Structures are given as structure tokens and as C-alpha cells.
Amino acid sequence: MAPEAELLSALDRLTDAIFSGGPPLTGCDDRLRLAGALDLQETREAVSQLIAAIGAGDDAEPHLDRIHHLAETELARRLAPQQGPEIAAREPAMAEFLGESGDHLEKIEAELLALEACPSNIEPVHAIFRGYHTIKGLAGIAGATAVRDLAHELETVVDQLRNQKLSVSPAVIDVLLKQTDRLRSRLLEAPDAPLPAAAFAAPKPAPRNQETAAVKVETAKLDQLVDLAGEIVIAQAMVRMSPCVAGSEDTKLAAHIARLTQLTSQLQRAALAMRVVPVGGAFQRLSRAFRDLAREAGKDARLETAGEDAELDRNILEQLADPLLHMVRNAVDHGLETPAERVAAGKPAQGVVRLAAAHHSGHIVIEVSDDGRGLNGPAILARARERGLVAPEAVPGPNELLDLIFLPGFSTAGTVSELSGRGVGMDVVRLRIQQLRGKVEVRSAAGRGTSFLLRLPLTLAIIDGLLVRAGTERYILPMFAVREIFAPQPEAIRTIATRHQVIRVRERTFPLVNLREKLRRPPPPAGEISQPVVVVIDWNGEIYGLLADELIGKQEVVIKSIGEWLGHLPGISGAAILADGEVGLILDPEGLLGGRVYAAA
């Protein structure tokens, strides 16, 4: 951080300490040192007066306002003769300015929503004021005058809230949220304004005794690191499986290879951990959208969140933004009743939409639920018959009925509004989740509400795989879907309806999928099969047996995309490079069923 920006941040921390009742004198010497180093004599004298006022028990607030004003004035005066673009350093400096300001805007938005929920709590007001003030100072240093001026106006409004000259009300919150959006737009318009030379000052190294520190890194560099770590893992496996290494009796070489295997695995997991982020950030961004949607729909509702600390690959979380927004919109518009309808049904007038995340069996499960009216089964069936999606005489089961809402263009809304009725949404949700190798489930009860469960992998980069053979080819089955493995007894396999096979396992009968026949692979040459095996798959509660020609073993693999040019391959979700350098296809446990599941007896 440039010393100018560091001074403004230091002054903000001093303000925070005074208003929160903390030790205000802590770090005052640092403020004096910074002001002196920057030749801001008036600011330095004002800080000294503040220290004296605190020591005498006087009110510190007037001194704080004067310090901030002097610091900004003297900084602007000091930077005036240094104006001029530095083309070589412009992009990273502007990226740092935009990134830091964007972080403050997110915090401001969260505090505004917290203030609206509890207007009597004054702490969010102080936090909002500090956020606008910091953005104003950073914008002044960066030469973004439009951002600076608007931030100053917003700071003035919040200062009236802080001094109780203005009361917290929905109208005030509306104005501040809209102007915060406007401030965000002005920030984006700032990759066009020239930056002063001070914005490109070399960052000051962190103190050696600092326990934790953070470094901002471009996401593209993190992705490249993850890819390179994956390639190292593949190369290491190829060395380990090389005949000259695998057949060696050199104990030292074996120890070195084992150590290399351990280190490459640690490297890969460390690289993946750098790309993992909590889901709380995505939940927070939805809070603002939820507020606006509820007000527009005339619903009295609150948003509850849980499991914000659950972590997920950043790439997956970014692609979840649209699906989550669609489901929150549906919960508000379709799920929740109006306050009058809820009271008439014996419910509280205020409805609840809940966002929750939790890790489960190698996956993350994100739930979007509401306590509203539930899905209207008869209305769904009537609309499906009207559109020719269900035959007039057909009576779909409960799960099949709920699955109709995921069809493209399907909607039960009677009118088109800004929120819904265009038949766009849930089909996008399912498509996006499937692209992420996940699954979406829906549960609903009339009068009690609806829940959507998104089951997703923790990362798109690696999986623990079970290597099996079908014909002459090897395939990878995700280990998290494997329930058990056993050699089949011929009498346990039966054929029903002349075409479908089932297998009897401990007094239960499950569907059986012959992997070689499903993938249309030729049988292996005689004598090359060691022993056929049945792998029992448990995919989100749906259990079936997968008959493979041979079990090869377990292997951690790096997932590679098979490319859009290959199109959609039923039963295949990706590819991986095996230890011998050959390519193996990754099986999709759900796609192998071909969309049909036969109930277990």
C-alpha cells in the first residue's frame, strides 16, 4: 500500500478505536510518523492535539474530523505537481484501487442491510461512515474525482445518521443502497481516468512480526498454478509406474519415489486450497437481491443463512451465481405468500427464505428453501398437459411431477412480471448444475414450503477414482459414489421384462447396468479378464449395480475436459491421464442409468 493510502487507513483505524471504545492512543505514534514522512505538518500537529485532548478527557470527535480534512487537503496539495500517467504501472495500481474499493462497497452493503434489520444498532452506521470515508480517500489518491465526490456526499448523509440529525428509515436505506450502486458504477468508469504518480508507489513490506498477511493474486495465476500442480502429479505417476522404476529392487529409489509421491500430493492440495473460498460471500451478495425482490413482490420476508464458512472451489462458486439467484427469485415470487395469505393460513405474516451450505460425503450441499405455499402439483400437471408434455391419461408420480418444473420454458405463472412468468429459470439451474457435475433435487409439501438441494463436488480439478475395465478400455468411477464392490454370483443376476437386468444383494434387488454393453464396447480377448466385479453405486440415494469386466484399482486423477467438440456423451463426465500416460474416461454415475431408475424391491 502506498504511504498516502496507508495514512488514510491508519486514521480510519484510529476513528474506529475511538468510536468502539477501544484504546485510542494505540498506534498514534505511527500516524505521527506517517504524517511527518509525508511532510504533512498540519496533520501531524492535529494528531498531537488529539492525543492531548484524549489525555485530558475531552471530546475526540471534532479533532478527528479536522484530522481527516487536513490529511486529505495536504495530500491533494502534495500530489498536485506529481500528476501524470505511468503506463507501465497503471494496470496493477488501478486493479488494487478497484479491488480495495470494491471490498469496502461489499461491506457497506452488508452493513446497510444489517442497519435496516435493526435501526437501533448504531455500530453499522459507524462502519458505513468509515467505508465511504476510506473510498473517498483512496479515490482522491487515485485521481478518481467522480468517485471521490460521490463518496463524500454519501459520507455526509451517513454523518447525519451518526449525529442523529437524520433517522434510519426504509427510504434512507433505499437511497443509500441506490447511491452505493451508483458509486460502484463510477468505480468501473475510473480503467479511463489518469492516475497520479503517488498511486504507483512501491508497496510497503509487511512487518516481520506480523502473524498473518494476505497477498492479492490474479485468479488466472491461481488457475495456472493448479493446472501445473496437476501436470506434476501426472508426471510423477508416470515415473512411478515406469517399468524400469516399478521393477527396480533399489530400496533407496523406492523411498525417494514414495517421498516424491507424498510431496506432489501435498503440492496439489495446497494449490487447490488457494482457490477455495467460503460460500458466505455469495450468500451476502444474494442478500441485497433478496431485499429488492421481496419489496418489489410486496412480500414481507427475511433471509436466513447458515454454513457460510463451508468452502468451495471459486470457479464453481462463480458459476453458481445465476442458479442461486433464480432459486431465490422463485422462492420470493412463487413460494412465499402475501402477508394476508400467510395470516389466513395460520402462519406468521413474515415469510422466511433460507440459504444453507454443508459438506456431505465428498460434496457440498447448498439448500435454498422457503416456508411458503409449496409447489402446486395440480397446476403443474395441468400446465404440462396443456403444453403436451404429459399425455392426458398419464398419471406421473410425485418425483416425476416435480421434475417437470425443470423443463425449458415451463411456468405456471398466469402473468409475466419483472420477476417471473417468462418460463426462464429452473431449466438454466439444472443445466448449470449438471455442467458442474452436480445434481439438483426438489422437495415440496403443500402449505409448508419448498426446498431445492444442490449437490456439488468440492472441486472440478481432482477426484479419487476407482479404475475398472470394460472390454479393452479402462474407465474411472468417482469413489464418493461407490458403496461396495464384490464378485457376482451367476444366480444373483436376473433379467426382467426380457431386457432389464437386476441383481439380488442381501435380500434386496437393485437395477444392474452392464458397463461394456452400456458403452457399446467389444468384449476383451479370451483370457485377459481376471474376474468380473459388481460395483454398487449410491448416487444421492439411488442405488444400482455396475457390472465391469475387471477391477484394476484406486487412483487419484486430474480431471480434464473432453471438449465441446465431442458433444454430450451419455455416461461420461470428463477424462483423465492415467499413470501410464494413456487417457481414461471418467464415468457419470447418474448418466449411466440413462435417466431411468428402477425401484429397488
C-alpha positions as CSV (number, residue, x, y, z in Angstrom):
1,M,0.0,0.0,0.0
2,A,1.3,3.5,-0.8
3,P,2.2,5.6,2.2
4,E,-0.6,8.1,1.3
5,A,-3.2,5.3,1.4
6,E,-1.6,3.8,4.5
7,L,-2.1,7.1,6.3
8,L,-5.8,7.3,5.4
9,S,-6.3,3.7,6.6
10,A,-4.4,4.4,9.8
11,L,-6.6,7.4,10.5
12,D,-9.7,5.3,9.8
13,R,-8.5,2.7,12.3
14,L,-8.0,5.4,14.9
15,T,-11.5,6.6,14.3
16,D,-12.7,3.1,14.7
17,A,-10.9,2.7,18.0
18,I,-12.4,5.8,19.4
19,F,-16.0,5.1,18.4
20,S,-15.8,1.4,19.5
21,G,-14.5,2.3,22.9
22,G,-11.1,0.7,22.3
23,P,-7.7,2.1,23.3
24,P,-7.5,5.2,21.1
25,L,-3.9,6.1,21.8
26,T,-2.6,2.7,20.4
27,G,-0.7,3.4,17.2
28,C,-0.9,7.2,17.4
29,D,2.9,7.4,17.0
30,D,2.5,5.6,13.7
31,R,0.1,8.3,12.5
32,L,2.6,11.0,13.5
33,R,5.4,9.2,11.8
34,L,3.5,8.8,8.6
35,A,2.3,12.4,8.6
36,G,5.9,13.5,9.2
37,A,7.3,11.3,6.5
38,L,4.8,12.7,4.0
39,D,5.6,16.3,5.1
40,L,2.0,16.9,6.3
41,Q,2.9,19.2,9.1
42,E,-0.7,20.4,9.8
43,T,-2.0,16.9,10.0
44,R,0.9,15.9,12.3
45,E,0.1,18.9,14.7
46,A,-3.7,17.9,14.6
47,V,-2.8,14.4,15.7
48,S,-0.7,15.7,18.5
49,Q,-3.7,17.9,19.6
50,L,-5.9,14.8,19.5
51,I,-3.5,12.9,21.8
52,A,-3.6,15.8,24.3
53,A,-7.4,16.1,24.1
54,I,-7.8,12.3,24.8
55,G,-5.3,12.6,27.7
56,A,-7.4,15.5,29.2
57,G,-10.7,13.6,28.8
58,D,-12.0,16.0,26.1
59,D,-14.3,15.0,23.2
60,A,-12.2,13.5,20.4
61,E,-14.7,13.7,17.6
62,P,-14.1,17.3,16.5
63,H,-10.4,16.6,16.4
64,L,-10.9,13.5,14.2
65,D,-13.0,15.4,11.7
66,R,-10.3,18.1,11.5
67,I,-7.5,15.5,11.1
68,H,-9.3,13.8,8.2
69,H,-9.9,17.1,6.5
70,L,-6.3,18.3,6.9
71,A,-4.9,15.0,5.7
72,E,-7.0,15.0,2.5
73,T,-6.2,18.6,1.8
74,E,-2.5,18.3,2.4
75,L,-2.3,15.1,0.4
76,A,-4.1,16.7,-2.5
77,R,-1.8,19.7,-2.3
78,R,1.3,17.4,-2.2
79,L,0.2,15.3,-5.1
80,A,-0.8,18.2,-7.3
81,P,2.6,18.6,-9.0
82,Q,3.0,14.9,-9.5
83,Q,0.0,14.3,-11.7
84,G,0.8,12.2,-14.8
85,P,0.1,8.7,-16.1
86,E,2.6,5.9,-15.5
87,I,1.6,3.5,-18.3
88,A,3.8,0.6,-17.2
89,A,2.3,0.5,-13.7
90,R,-1.2,1.7,-14.4
91,E,-3.0,-1.7,-14.7
92,P,-1.8,-3.2,-11.4
93,A,-2.3,0.0,-9.5
94,M,-5.8,0.6,-10.8
95,A,-6.6,-3.1,-10.1
96,E,-5.5,-2.6,-6.5
97,F,-7.6,0.6,-6.2
98,L,-10.7,-1.0,-7.7
99,G,-10.2,-4.2,-5.6
100,E,-9.9,-2.4,-2.3
101,S,-12.7,-0.1,-3.0
102,G,-14.9,-3.0,-4.2
103,D,-14.3,-4.8,-0.9
104,H,-15.4,-1.7,1.0
105,L,-18.6,-1.4,-1.1
106,E,-19.5,-5.0,-0.2
107,K,-19.0,-4.3,3.5
108,I,-21.1,-1.1,3.2
109,E,-23.9,-3.0,1.5
110,A,-23.9,-5.7,4.2
111,E,-23.9,-3.1,7.0
112,L,-26.8,-1.2,5.3
113,L,-28.9,-4.4,5.3
114,A,-27.9,-5.0,9.0
115,L,-28.9,-1.4,9.8
116,E,-32.3,-1.9,8.1
117,A,-32.9,-5.1,10.1
118,C,-32.0,-3.3,13.4
119,P,-32.3,0.5,13.1
120,S,-31.5,1.0,16.8
121,N,-28.0,-0.5,16.5
122,I,-25.6,2.4,15.8
123,E,-22.5,0.2,15.1
124,P,-23.4,-0.3,11.4
125,V,-23.7,3.4,11.0
126,H,-20.0,3.9,12.1
127,A,-18.9,1.1,9.8
128,I,-20.8,2.6,6.8
129,F,-19.3,6.0,7.5
130,R,-15.8,4.6,7.7
131,G,-16.3,2.7,4.4
132,Y,-17.4,5.7,2.4
133,H,-14.7,7.8,4.0
134,T,-12.0,5.3,3.1
135,I,-13.2,5.1,-0.5
136,K,-13.2,8.8,-0.7
137,G,-9.6,9.0,0.4
138,L,-8.5,6.2,-1.9
139,A,-10.3,7.8,-4.8
140,G,-8.6,11.1,-4.1
141,I,-5.2,9.5,-4.2
142,A,-6.1,7.6,-7.4
143,G,-7.4,10.8,-9.1
144,A,-10.9,9.4,-9.5
145,T,-12.7,12.6,-8.8
146,A,-16.2,11.4,-9.6
147,V,-15.8,8.5,-7.1
148,R,-14.4,10.9,-4.5
149,D,-17.2,13.4,-4.9
150,L,-20.0,10.9,-4.6
151,A,-18.4,9.1,-1.7
152,H,-18.1,12.5,0.1
153,E,-21.8,13.1,-0.5
154,L,-22.7,9.7,0.9
155,E,-20.3,10.2,3.9
156,T,-22.2,13.5,4.7
157,V,-25.6,11.7,4.7
158,V,-24.3,8.9,7.0
159,D,-22.6,11.5,9.2
160,Q,-26.1,12.9,9.8
161,L,-27.3,9.5,10.9
162,R,-24.3,9.2,13.1
163,N,-25.1,12.5,14.8
164,Q,-28.8,11.6,15.0
165,K,-29.7,14.5,12.8
166,L,-31.4,12.0,10.4
167,S,-33.4,8.9,11.4
168,V,-32.9,5.5,9.9
169,S,-35.9,4.6,7.7
170,P,-36.5,2.4,4.7
171,A,-36.5,5.4,2.5
172,V,-33.0,6.4,3.7
173,I,-31.7,2.8,3.3
174,D,-33.2,2.8,-0.3
175,V,-31.3,6.0,-1.2
176,L,-28.0,4.8,0.3
177,L,-28.3,1.4,-1.5
178,K,-29.1,3.0,-4.8
179,Q,-26.3,5.5,-4.4
180,T,-23.9,2.7,-3.5
181,D,-24.8,1.0,-6.7
182,R,-24.1,4.3,-8.5
183,L,-20.7,4.6,-6.7
184,R,-19.9,1.1,-7.9
185,S,-20.7,2.1,-11.5
186,R,-18.4,5.2,-11.1
187,L,-15.7,2.9,-9.9
188,L,-15.9,0.9,-13.1
189,E,-15.7,4.1,-15.1
190,A,-12.5,5.0,-13.2
191,P,-9.9,1.8,-16.1
192,D,-10.5,5.6,-18.1
193,A,-9.1,8.3,-15.6
194,P,-5.3,9.0,-15.4
195,L,-3.7,8.0,-12.1
196,P,-1.3,10.3,-10.2
197,A,2.2,9.1,-9.7
198,A,1.7,8.5,-6.0
199,A,-0.8,5.7,-6.8
200,F,2.1,3.7,-8.2
201,A,4.4,4.0,-5.2
202,A,6.0,0.7,-4.2
203,P,4.1,-1.2,-1.5
204,K,5.5,-1.1,1.9
205,P,6.7,-4.6,3.1
206,A,4.7,-6.1,6.0
207,P,6.4,-6.1,9.4
208,R,8.3,-9.3,10.2
209,N,6.4,-9.9,13.4
210,Q,3.0,-9.8,11.6
211,E,1.3,-13.1,12.3
212,T,-1.0,-13.2,9.3
213,A,-0.7,-11.4,5.9
214,A,-2.7,-11.5,2.7
215,V,-1.4,-11.1,-0.9
216,K,-3.8,-10.3,-3.8
217,V,-3.1,-12.6,-6.7
218,E,-4.8,-12.7,-10.1
219,T,-7.2,-15.6,-10.3
220,A,-5.7,-16.6,-13.7
221,K,-2.3,-17.2,-12.0
222,L,-4.0,-19.4,-9.3
223,D,-5.7,-21.4,-12.1
224,Q,-2.3,-21.8,-13.8
225,L,-0.8,-23.0,-10.6
226,V,-3.5,-25.6,-10.1
227,D,-3.0,-26.8,-13.7
228,L,0.7,-27.1,-13.3
229,A,0.4,-28.9,-10.0
230,G,-1.9,-31.4,-11.7
231,E,0.6,-31.9,-14.5
232,I,3.3,-32.6,-11.9
233,V,1.1,-35.2,-10.3
234,I,0.5,-36.9,-13.7
235,A,4.3,-36.8,-14.5
236,Q,5.1,-38.2,-11.0
237,A,2.6,-41.1,-11.5
238,M,4.1,-41.9,-15.0
239,V,7.6,-42.1,-13.4
240,R,6.4,-44.3,-10.6
241,M,4.6,-46.7,-13.0
242,S,7.5,-46.8,-15.4
243,P,8.7,-50.4,-15.8
244,C,12.3,-49.5,-15.0
245,V,11.2,-47.9,-11.8
246,A,8.4,-50.2,-10.8
247,G,10.6,-53.3,-11.4
248,S,13.6,-51.9,-9.6
249,E,14.8,-53.5,-6.4
250,D,16.7,-50.4,-5.2
251,T,15.3,-49.6,-1.8
252,K,16.6,-46.1,-1.8
253,L,14.9,-45.4,-5.2
254,A,11.7,-46.7,-3.7
255,A,12.0,-44.4,-0.7
256,H,12.7,-41.4,-3.0
257,I,9.7,-42.2,-5.2
258,A,7.5,-42.6,-2.1
259,R,8.7,-39.2,-0.8
260,L,8.1,-37.6,-4.3
261,T,4.6,-39.0,-4.3
262,Q,3.8,-37.5,-0.9
263,L,5.2,-34.1,-1.8
264,T,3.4,-33.9,-5.1
265,S,0.1,-34.8,-3.5
266,Q,0.7,-32.1,-0.8
267,L,1.6,-29.6,-3.5
268,Q,-1.6,-30.3,-5.4
269,R,-3.8,-30.0,-2.4
270,A,-2.1,-26.7,-1.3
271,A,-2.6,-25.3,-4.8
272,L,-6.3,-26.3,-4.7
273,A,-6.7,-24.8,-1.2
274,M,-5.6,-21.4,-2.6
275,R,-8.6,-21.5,-4.9
276,V,-11.1,-22.5,-2.3
277,V,-13.3,-19.7,-0.8
278,P,-16.2,-19.7,1.7
279,V,-19.7,-19.6,0.3
280,G,-20.6,-16.7,2.7
281,G,-19.5,-14.1,0.1
282,A,-22.1,-15.5,-2.4
283,F,-24.8,-15.6,0.3
284,Q,-24.0,-12.0,1.1
285,R,-24.4,-10.8,-2.5
286,L,-27.8,-12.5,-2.6
287,S,-29.0,-10.7,0.5
288,R,-29.2,-7.4,-1.4
289,A,-31.0,-9.1,-4.4
290,F,-33.4,-10.8,-1.9
291,R,-34.3,-7.5,-0.3
292,D,-35.1,-5.8,-3.6
293,L,-37.1,-8.8,-4.9
294,A,-39.2,-9.0,-1.7
295,R,-40.0,-5.3,-1.8
296,E,-40.9,-5.5,-5.5
297,A,-43.2,-8.5,-5.0
298,G,-44.9,-7.0,-1.9
299,K,-43.8,-9.8,0.3
300,D,-42.8,-9.4,4.0
301,A,-39.8,-11.7,4.2
302,R,-36.4,-12.2,5.7
303,L,-33.4,-14.2,4.5
304,E,-31.7,-16.6,6.9
305,T,-28.2,-18.1,6.2
306,A,-26.3,-21.0,7.7
307,G,-23.0,-22.6,6.9
308,E,-21.3,-19.5,5.4
309,D,-17.9,-21.0,6.4
310,A,-18.3,-24.0,4.2
311,E,-15.7,-23.8,1.4
312,L,-16.0,-24.4,-2.3
313,D,-13.8,-24.0,-5.4
314,R,-14.0,-20.4,-6.5
315,N,-14.7,-21.5,-10.1
316,I,-17.7,-23.5,-9.0
317,L,-19.0,-20.7,-6.8
318,E,-18.8,-18.1,-9.6
319,Q,-20.9,-20.4,-11.9
320,L,-23.5,-20.8,-9.1
321,A,-24.4,-17.1,-9.1
322,D,-27.1,-17.3,-11.7
323,P,-28.7,-20.6,-10.4
324,L,-28.8,-19.3,-6.8
325,L,-30.4,-16.0,-8.0
326,H,-33.0,-17.9,-10.0
327,M,-34.0,-20.0,-7.0
328,V,-34.1,-17.1,-4.6
329,R,-36.3,-15.3,-7.1
330,N,-38.7,-18.2,-7.4
331,A,-38.8,-18.6,-3.6
332,V,-39.9,-15.0,-3.3
333,D,-42.3,-14.8,-6.2
334,H,-43.8,-18.3,-6.3
335,G,-43.0,-19.8,-2.9
336,L,-43.9,-17.1,-0.3
337,E,-47.5,-16.0,0.2
338,T,-48.5,-12.4,0.8
339,P,-48.7,-11.3,4.5
340,A,-52.5,-11.5,4.4
341,E,-52.5,-15.0,2.9
342,R,-50.0,-16.2,5.5
343,V,-52.1,-14.9,8.4
344,A,-55.2,-16.5,6.9
345,A,-53.3,-19.8,6.7
346,G,-52.2,-19.6,10.4
347,K,-48.6,-18.6,9.6
348,P,-46.6,-15.6,10.7
349,A,-47.0,-12.7,8.4
350,Q,-43.3,-12.7,7.6
351,G,-42.0,-15.4,5.4
352,V,-38.6,-17.0,5.6
353,V,-36.2,-18.0,2.8
354,R,-33.2,-19.9,3.9
355,L,-29.8,-20.4,2.4
356,A,-27.6,-23.1,3.9
357,A,-24.4,-24.9,3.0
358,A,-22.8,-28.1,4.4
359,H,-20.2,-30.7,3.4
360,H,-21.6,-34.2,2.9
361,S,-19.9,-37.3,1.5
362,G,-17.2,-35.6,-0.5
363,H,-19.7,-33.0,-1.8
364,I,-21.1,-29.7,-0.7
365,V,-24.9,-29.4,-0.4
366,I,-26.4,-26.0,-0.8
367,E,-30.1,-25.7,0.2
368,V,-32.5,-22.9,-0.9
369,S,-35.8,-23.3,1.0
370,D,-38.8,-21.3,1.9
371,D,-41.8,-21.8,4.3
372,G,-44.3,-20.8,1.7
373,R,-47.2,-22.5,0.0
374,G,-45.3,-25.3,-1.6
375,L,-45.4,-26.4,-5.3
376,N,-48.9,-26.6,-6.7
377,G,-49.0,-30.2,-8.1
378,P,-52.4,-30.0,-9.9
379,A,-51.4,-26.7,-11.5
380,I,-48.1,-28.2,-12.7
381,L,-49.8,-31.2,-14.1
382,A,-52.5,-29.1,-15.8
383,R,-49.9,-26.8,-17.5
384,A,-47.8,-29.8,-18.5
385,R,-50.9,-31.5,-20.2
386,E,-51.8,-28.2,-21.8
387,R,-48.3,-28.0,-23.4
388,G,-48.4,-31.6,-24.4
389,L,-45.6,-32.6,-22.1
390,V,-47.7,-35.2,-20.3
391,A,-50.3,-37.4,-22.1
392,P,-53.9,-36.8,-20.9
393,E,-54.3,-40.2,-19.5
394,A,-50.8,-40.3,-17.8
395,V,-50.5,-40.0,-14.0
396,P,-46.9,-39.1,-13.2
397,G,-45.5,-40.0,-9.8
398,P,-44.7,-37.3,-7.2
399,N,-41.0,-37.1,-8.2
400,E,-41.8,-37.0,-11.9
401,L,-44.3,-34.3,-11.4
402,L,-41.9,-32.1,-9.6
403,D,-39.3,-32.8,-12.2
404,L,-41.5,-31.0,-14.8
405,I,-40.6,-27.6,-13.5
406,F,-37.1,-28.1,-14.9
407,L,-38.3,-28.3,-18.5
408,P,-37.3,-25.4,-20.7
409,G,-39.9,-22.7,-20.8
410,F,-42.1,-24.3,-18.2
411,S,-44.0,-21.9,-15.9
412,T,-47.3,-21.8,-14.0
413,A,-47.3,-18.0,-13.7
414,G,-50.5,-16.5,-15.1
415,T,-48.9,-13.2,-16.0
416,V,-45.5,-12.0,-17.0
417,S,-43.8,-9.7,-14.4
418,E,-40.4,-8.3,-13.8
419,L,-39.7,-11.3,-11.5
420,S,-41.1,-14.3,-13.4
421,G,-43.6,-15.7,-15.8
422,R,-41.3,-15.9,-18.9
423,G,-40.6,-19.6,-18.3
424,V,-36.9,-19.0,-17.9
425,G,-35.0,-20.1,-14.8
426,M,-35.2,-23.6,-13.4
427,D,-34.0,-25.2,-16.7
428,V,-31.0,-22.9,-16.5
429,V,-30.4,-24.1,-12.9
430,R,-30.4,-27.8,-13.8
431,L,-28.3,-27.3,-16.9
432,R,-25.6,-25.3,-15.0
433,I,-25.6,-27.8,-12.1
434,Q,-25.1,-30.7,-14.5
435,Q,-22.3,-28.9,-16.2
436,L,-20.6,-28.7,-12.7
437,R,-21.0,-32.5,-12.3
438,G,-23.7,-31.9,-9.7
439,K,-27.4,-32.6,-9.2
440,V,-30.4,-30.6,-8.1
441,E,-33.2,-32.1,-6.1
442,V,-36.6,-30.6,-5.2
443,R,-38.8,-31.4,-2.2
444,S,-42.1,-29.8,-1.5
445,A,-45.0,-30.1,0.9
446,A,-48.4,-28.3,0.3
447,G,-48.7,-25.4,2.7
448,R,-45.3,-26.0,4.3
449,G,-42.8,-24.8,1.7
450,T,-40.2,-26.0,-0.9
451,S,-36.6,-26.9,-0.7
452,F,-34.0,-27.1,-3.5
453,L,-30.9,-29.1,-2.8
454,L,-27.8,-28.5,-4.9
455,R,-25.2,-31.3,-4.6
456,L,-21.9,-30.3,-6.0
457,P,-18.3,-31.5,-6.0
458,L,-15.9,-29.5,-3.8
459,T,-13.5,-29.0,-6.8
460,L,-13.5,-29.5,-10.5
461,A,-9.8,-30.3,-10.6
462,I,-9.3,-33.8,-9.0
463,I,-11.2,-36.8,-7.8
464,D,-10.4,-40.1,-6.1
465,G,-11.2,-42.7,-8.8
466,L,-11.9,-46.4,-9.0
467,L,-10.3,-47.8,-12.1
468,V,-12.3,-50.5,-13.9
469,R,-12.1,-52.2,-17.3
470,A,-15.0,-52.6,-19.8
471,G,-13.9,-54.6,-22.8
472,T,-10.4,-53.4,-23.8
473,E,-10.8,-49.9,-22.3
474,R,-10.2,-48.5,-18.8
475,Y,-12.7,-46.2,-17.1
476,I,-12.6,-44.1,-13.9
477,L,-15.6,-44.2,-11.4
478,P,-15.8,-41.4,-8.7
479,M,-15.0,-43.1,-5.4
480,F,-17.6,-41.0,-3.5
481,A,-20.3,-42.8,-5.4
482,V,-19.0,-46.3,-4.6
483,R,-20.9,-48.2,-1.8
484,E,-19.3,-51.6,-2.1
485,I,-17.6,-54.0,-4.5
486,F,-18.0,-57.8,-4.8
487,A,-17.6,-60.7,-7.2
488,P,-21.1,-61.5,-8.6
489,Q,-22.7,-65.0,-8.3
490,P,-24.4,-66.0,-11.6
491,E,-27.7,-67.0,-9.8
492,A,-27.9,-63.5,-8.2
493,I,-28.4,-61.8,-11.6
494,R,-31.8,-62.0,-13.3
495,T,-33.4,-60.5,-16.4
496,I,-36.9,-58.9,-16.1
497,A,-39.2,-57.7,-18.9
498,T,-36.9,-59.5,-21.3
499,R,-34.3,-56.7,-21.3
500,H,-33.6,-55.2,-17.9
501,Q,-31.1,-56.9,-15.5
502,V,-31.3,-56.8,-11.7
503,I,-29.1,-58.2,-9.0
504,R,-30.0,-59.6,-5.6
505,V,-27.8,-58.3,-2.8
506,R,-28.6,-59.3,0.8
507,E,-32.3,-59.7,0.3
508,R,-32.6,-56.5,-1.8
509,T,-32.9,-56.3,-5.5
510,F,-31.2,-53.5,-7.5
511,P,-31.0,-52.5,-11.2
512,L,-27.9,-53.8,-12.8
513,V,-26.0,-51.9,-15.6
514,N,-23.6,-53.8,-17.7
515,L,-20.9,-51.3,-18.4
516,R,-19.5,-52.9,-21.5
517,E,-22.9,-53.2,-23.1
518,K,-23.9,-49.7,-22.0
519,L,-20.8,-48.1,-23.6
520,R,-21.0,-50.5,-26.6
521,R,-17.5,-51.8,-26.2
522,P,-16.4,-55.1,-27.8
523,P,-15.6,-57.9,-25.4
524,P,-11.9,-58.3,-24.4
525,P,-9.8,-61.1,-25.9
526,A,-10.2,-64.5,-24.2
527,G,-8.0,-65.0,-21.2
528,E,-7.5,-61.3,-20.5
529,I,-10.2,-60.9,-17.8
530,S,-9.2,-61.7,-14.3
531,Q,-12.6,-61.5,-12.6
532,P,-15.8,-59.6,-13.3
533,V,-17.0,-57.4,-10.5
534,V,-20.1,-55.6,-9.4
535,V,-19.7,-52.0,-8.1
536,V,-22.7,-50.9,-6.1
537,I,-23.3,-47.2,-6.8
538,D,-25.1,-44.9,-4.3
539,W,-25.9,-41.7,-6.2
540,N,-27.9,-39.4,-4.0
541,G,-30.0,-42.2,-2.6
542,E,-30.4,-44.0,-5.9
543,I,-28.7,-47.4,-5.7
544,Y,-27.8,-49.7,-8.6
545,G,-25.1,-52.2,-9.5
546,L,-22.5,-51.6,-12.2
547,L,-21.1,-54.8,-13.8
548,A,-17.4,-54.3,-15.0
549,D,-15.1,-56.8,-16.6
550,E,-12.3,-56.2,-14.2
551,L,-11.3,-54.1,-11.1
552,I,-7.9,-52.5,-11.6
553,G,-7.5,-50.4,-8.5
554,K,-7.8,-46.9,-6.9
555,Q,-6.2,-43.8,-8.3
556,E,-6.4,-40.1,-7.8
557,V,-6.8,-38.4,-11.1
558,V,-6.7,-34.9,-12.5
559,I,-9.9,-34.1,-14.4
560,K,-9.5,-32.9,-18.0
561,S,-12.3,-31.5,-20.1
562,I,-13.2,-33.7,-23.1
563,G,-14.0,-30.5,-25.1
564,E,-17.3,-29.2,-26.5
565,W,-16.4,-30.5,-30.0
566,L,-17.1,-34.1,-28.7
567,G,-20.6,-33.1,-27.7
568,H,-22.5,-34.7,-24.9
569,L,-21.5,-38.3,-24.2
570,P,-24.1,-40.1,-22.1
571,G,-22.5,-41.7,-19.0
572,I,-19.2,-39.7,-19.5
573,S,-18.3,-36.6,-17.5
574,G,-14.7,-36.0,-18.4
575,A,-11.3,-37.6,-18.9
576,A,-8.0,-38.1,-17.1
577,I,-4.5,-39.1,-17.9
578,L,-3.6,-42.4,-16.2
579,A,-0.4,-43.4,-14.6
580,D,0.9,-45.0,-17.9
581,G,0.2,-41.9,-19.9
582,E,-3.0,-43.2,-21.5
583,V,-6.3,-41.4,-21.4
584,G,-9.2,-42.8,-19.3
585,L,-12.8,-41.6,-19.4
586,I,-14.5,-40.6,-16.2
587,L,-17.9,-42.2,-15.7
588,D,-21.0,-40.2,-14.8
589,P,-22.9,-42.4,-12.2
590,E,-26.2,-40.7,-13.0
591,G,-25.8,-40.7,-16.8
592,L,-25.1,-44.4,-16.8
593,L,-28.7,-45.0,-15.8
594,G,-29.9,-43.3,-19.0
595,G,-32.3,-41.2,-17.0
596,R,-34.3,-44.2,-15.8
597,V,-34.1,-45.6,-12.3
598,Y,-35.9,-48.9,-11.4
599,A,-37.2,-49.0,-7.9
600,A,-35.5,-51.5,-5.6
601,A,-37.6,-54.3,-4.4
